[in-house]
Amino acid sequence: MERIVIEVNAIAAKKWNVFSTEKKKAIEKSFENYINTSLATADDTFWQFVDRISKKASDNGMTEEKLNALLNEN
């Protein structure tokens, strides 16, 4: 495994720090899958990648409210 660093705002960082190890691993795995499937098939810029992932999440029912609820779980 290799480590990458992603900058987030202070609120997200504080929430990340209180997540359980299991929740962190699940989020890490999801992000890994998105990177592997999305970047392997196109020469996107970072923001094109983010836009495509955002659309895919939205198409699958993810809303800002649902994301906030997930981030606020302890």
N, C-alpha and C positions, 0 to 999 in steps of 0.2 A: 504494500500500500504506500501511496505517496500523499503528502499533505499539500493542500492548496489553501489559500487564504481569500476570503470574500469579505469585503467591507459592508457593514450594515449600520443602521442608525443605532443610537444608544438604547432605545427602547427594545429593539429586537435583540441586541447583545445581552441586555439584562435578562430578558426572557429566556434566551438560549442557555444562559448560565444556571438557570434553575430547573431546566428540563431533566428528566431522568435519562440515564444512559440508554435505555431502550428507545425512548422517543428520539433522542439524538441520532441513534443508529438508523432508525427508520427514515428520518429526514435525510440523513447522509446517503442512504441507499437510493432514495427517490431521486435526489439530485444527481447522483452518479449515473442512474439509468437515463435520465434526461440528457445528460452530457453525452453519454455513449451513443444513444440513438439519434440525437439531434445533430450533433456536430460531425458525426461520422458520415453523414449523407450530404452535407452542404458546406460550402465555404462562406459561412455567415460571418458577419461582424458580430460582436458581442451583443449589441442591441437588437439585431435581427433575431438572434437566438433567444434573447429574453422575450421579445414580442411573440415569437412562435410558441414558447413555453407558456406564456400568459394566455394566449388564445386557446391552447390545448387544455389548460386547467379550466378556463372559463367554459369551454365546450363540454367538459366533464362535470360541470356543476359547481365549480369552485367560485365563491364570491368573496369579496373583501371581508364581509361579515363572518363567513365560515373560516377564512384564514385567521382572522383576529381571534375567533373562538378557539381554534387550535393552538395559537400562540399563547393564549391566556390560560390553557389547561395546565394544571400542576400535577 
